[in-house]
């Protein structure tokens, strides 16, 4: 009789240990999944940072060139680089909403590159997308070469 009770108690302890082991394994799996998700998010942010860095390095000389052209032609316009939230241009028309700002499918970035155009005469400012500036710099260069 005592042997049966001891065996029953032992079975109960084994079952309790088994449940505890399953709980711990489930907790470890959740923690591993969370760690993996955090690592993927960090990698995604690192890639976005690298892309922004490359765009900045590509854009800065062109902004300097454009400012030099505007100074030489005495246009009263300056350009500078801005890092803006991705949704800055979301309310604009589809034509104005370019993938470089508005978020291309699969691009979950939170920041984007924009160029601020300031007209010193009228005190107006405009934000151009990265792509729009790249499109317009050719027109600015053509205008400059035609004027000189």
C-alpha positions, 0 to 999 in steps of 0.5 A: 500500500505504501509502495503504491502511494509512493509510486503515485506520488512519484508519478505526480511529481514526474507529471509536474516536472514534465509540465514545468519542462514544457513551460520552460521550453515554450518560454525559451522558444518565445525568447528565441523567436523574440531575439530573432525578430529583434535581430531582423529589425536591427538588420533592417534598420542597418540596411536602411541607414546604409542606403540613406548614407549612400544617398547622402554621399551621392547628393551632397556634391550635387547640392553644392554644385546646384548652390554654386550655379544659383549663386553664379546666376544670382537666382536667390535660391539655395538647396540643402539636404533634409532627412524627413519621415517617410510619410512626409509626402503621403498626402500628395498625388500619386505622381508626386509620391515617389518610391524614394519618399513614400515607401516602395512596396516592401520598403519599411524604412522610416526616414527618407532623403529630401532636398529643401529649396529656399527662395530668399526673395519670396521666403518660400520653401519647398521640399523635393524628393530625392528623385525629383532633385535628380531629375531637376539637376539636369534642367538646372545644368542645361539652364546654366550652360545656356546662360553662360 
